[in-house]
Amino acid sequence: MTTDYRQISFDSHGTNCEAWFFDADGASSAGPDGHPVVVMAHGFGGTKDSGLAPFARRLAAAGVAVFAFDYRGFGASGGEPRQRVLMTAQVQDYRAAIVAAGRQPGVDPRRIVLWGISQSGGHALTVAADRSDICGVIAMVPLVNGLAAGRTALAQVGAGALARSTVTGVRSALAGRLGRTPTMMPLVGRPGEQAALTAEGYYESYLALAGPTWRNEVDAAVGLELGGYRADRLADRIIAPVLVQIADFDRAAPPRSAAKAAFKARAEVRHYPCDHFDLFAGNPWFERAVEHQVRFLRRHLGLDDPAVPAIEETA
């Protein structure tokens, strides 16, 4: 099967990670040292083959190279344990991906944009803080405050279910520290099932995106990781221009928290009257969201590709 990307391997602190590299189309965005490049990663438990390619292709068509990668322990990347969300490790992988992206042929390592969706939207904000070598940040439906996300989950599933998940998570974390097998749970399930995400319609939405390397399981200790996650605390330390895209009816990444982080980052903010998964391809708001991204990149990177039409500002 012919692909429109190259498979790239790179090292992150001794672990082999895998990426897809999409070459930029055209020559209009290429400076003396090459094209700008977007470094892209998926959200909570996601893999690069689960809905990222449509975004990558649209950005590449606008004249920007794209480097989409899997975190360690997920998708095609190596690393043990598998399916364990470790925030610090994922941020390390993101930083290693920036270095690897900057080494690709035809790329200008001084024009790097960070792109994230959901949890990786928070990672993009975290990684961008205090860096002068980042030219832009795009954070879609970003998860920036784990406690706020926990309160949202509490309202959806109730105190009893959340307490049971917490106990399971503590046991799994202890098992991991003792070298024992952790407890796994579904990443996404239907309402009433024990899973990390159980809002109505989320099971169907996530599985519609799922690629061949995606697995519907995650270490149950993930709740403990999320509880202390605060990407919003670093937002005011970002120098680069930021685009934050908020789904106003988001039931996974609280929109109020995203808006507060955006204010701290002095970000351009776009709102969409939809839920968390409705900005992916195949949904009504994908076109609007990706066009806003292209417009943002045009403005801040000097893109000038006539093949990508400008949009009217109605949202």
N, C-alpha and C positions, 0 to 999 in steps of 0.2 A: 504494500500500500504506500503510495506516494504521500509525503508530508510536506508542509510548507515551513518547517522548522528544523533546526539541527539539535540533536541530543548532546548535552554538555554534562560532564561530570566535574565536580569541584570539591575541594576539601574544606570541611568546617570542623576545626579542632579535632582532627584525627578521624572524622567520620566522612564517608563518601556520600555526597548529595547529588541529586540529579536535577537537571533543568532542561527546558526547551528554549532555544534561542530563535526568535523571529527577526529576520533582517528587515530594516526599514525600506519601504518602497520609495523610489524616486531619489533625486539628488537635491531637492530644494531645501531640505533641512540640514544637509551635511555642511559642517563648517570645515575649516582647515584640518581639523583633527578627527573628523568623522561625525556620525549621527549621535544625537542624544539617545539615551537608553532608559527604559522603564524597568525597574526591578519589581517583580510581581510575585505575590504569594497568596495562597488561599486562607480562608478563615478556619474556624473551629473544626478540627478533624478533617478538613478538606484536602484534596489532592489536585495537582495542576491539571489533571485530565478530567476534572469535574466542573466544567463551566468557565474556565479561565480563557480558553482559546478564542472564543468570540470577541472578548475584550482585546486580547493581544493582537488579533488580526486587524481590528478596526484602528488600533493605535499605530500598528505598523503601516497601514495604508495611509495614515496621516503623516508619515515620515519619521516615526520614532521606532528604534529597535526595542524589542521586548525580551527580557530574561525572566521566565516564569519557572519557579523552582518548588521542590518539595522539601519540607522540613525533615530533619532526621527522625527516623522511626515511622515515617508515613510515606505512602505511595511508593515510588520507585527508589527513593533514597535508602541508604543503609542505616545502620544504627540499631542498638538494642537499649532498652526494651521497646517493643513495637507498640504503637497506638497509645503512647503516653504523652499527654500535653504537658510540656515543661516550658514555662514562659521564658525563663532566662536562656535556656538552650535555643529556643526558637529565635530569640533576638540575636543570639550569636550567629545562628545560621543566616539570618537576614544580612548581617554585616559581612559575613563571608561571601554571600551572594553578590553584594555590591562590588567587592574586589574582583570576583570572577567575571561579572558582567563588564566591568571596565577593561578587561583584558581581551575581549572579543574583537576580532577584526572588524574594522569600519566603525568602531564605537569611540566616541569622545569621552574619556573617563572623568572629564570635568563637567559633563552635562548629564547628571544622573537624577532620575525621578523615582521616588518610592511610591508604590501602589499597593494598597491593601483593602481587603473587604472583610467586614465583621471583625473577628479577632485580629487578623493581620492588619486591619486598619489601625487598630491600637498599636500594633508593633511598628507600623510605618511611622506613626507619630513619635513613638519612643526612640527609634533609631535616628530619626532626623534631628532630635534635640541636640543643641550645642555643636552641630556640624555646619561648617561653611562650604563643604564640597557637595551639598545637595541642592539641586536647582528647583525642586518642587516636590510636593507630597499630595497624593490623591488618596483620601480615606473614604471608602464607601460603607455606609451603614456601620460605622466603627463601634466596636465594643471597647470602651475606655474605662469603665468602672465596674469591677466585679461585684461589689456590694450592691450596686444599683441593679445589676442583672439578677442577683440573687433575690432581691425584693420582687422583681418582676416574676421570677419563677415561683416564688412563694404565693403570689396572688393567683397563679395559674393552677398549681398542683396542690396547694394546701400545706399546712405546717407538718402534718403527719408524714406525708410522702417526702417532704424535704428533709425531715429529721432522719428518716430511714436511709435516704441517699447519703446523708452526711456520715452516718455510722458506717455504712458500707465503704465510703471513701476513706475514712480513718483506718479501717481495717486493711484496705488495699495498700495505703501508704505505708503502714507498719510492715506489711508483708514484703513490700518492695525493699525496704531498708534492711530486712533480715535475709534478703536473698531468696525469698519465696515467691511463688506465682501470684501476681496481683489479681484482683477481681475485675473482670471486664463487664461492661454494661453497654447496651446499644447506644450509639451516639444520638440516633433519632428514632422516635417511636410514635405511636398513635396516642391520643389522649387517654389517660388512665394507665398506660403502660409505664414500666420503670425504664426510663431512658433519660439521657441528658437534655434532649429537646423533645417536648411532647405537645406543643401548641397545635391546635387543629389545623390540618393541612400541611404541616411541616414535614411529615413523613413522606408524603407524596411529592412535595416540592424538592426535597433533598435527593430522593431517589431518582427524580427526573434529571438531575444534574450528574449523578454518579457515573464516574468513569471506571474502567476495568481495574485500576489499582486501589480504588476506594473500598474501605471496609466499614461496615456499620457496627463498629465497636470502639470503645475507648476505655482506658484505665479509669476505674471509678473514683480514683483519687483526684480527678480533674477538678472537682468542686472545691477542694482545698487550694488548688492553684488559682482558680478564678477568684476566690474570696479576697485575696490580697492584691489583685491586679488593678493598678491605677495608672494607666497610660495618660490620663488627663492631667496628672501632676506635672508632667514635663512639657505640656503644650505651649506654655509661654516662653519656652527656651528654644523654639524653632525659629530659625532665621529665614528659611526658604518660604516662598509662597505656598499656601495650603488650600486645597479644595476639599471640603467636607460635604458629602452627599448623605442626606438624612431621609429615611423612610418614616413619615410621620406616624404611621400606625405599626411601628416595629414592635414585635412581641419577644424579640431575642436580645437586641442591643438597644437599651433604653434611649429614645431620641432626645430626651431632655439632657442626659449626660453628654451625648455627642454635641449638642448645641452649646453647652457650657465649655467643652473642650475647644470647640471651634472659635468661640469668642476669645478664649485665652490665646489661641494661636493666631488671632487676627486673620482668620481664614475667610475665603469666599465660601458661602454656604448655599447649597441648593436643596430644596425640599421637594419630596415626591409623595403624593397621597396614596401610599401603598404600604405593604408589609416587607419584612426582611428579605425574602427571596424574590421579590417582584422586580428587582433591577437586573436579574440575570436574563440572558438571551432566551427568547421564546415567550417573554412576558411583555405586557404593554409598555412598561417604563424603561426597558433596556435602551431603546433608541435615544430617548431623551437624555438618559444618564450618560451614555457613551459620547454623545455629541457635546454635552457639557464638558466632558473630560478633554475632548479634542480642542474645544474652544479655549479651555484653560491652558493647555500645552502650547497652542498657537501663540497666545498672548505672552507667555513667560519664557518660551524657548525660541520665539521668532520663526515658528513654522509658517510656511507659505505654500501650501499644496492646493492648487485649484481643483484637484479631484475630489476634495472633501468640502462640500458646500457649508457655508455659514448657516446658523440657525437663528430663528427669531426668538427673542427673549420673552417667553410667555410663562416660564416656571422658575 
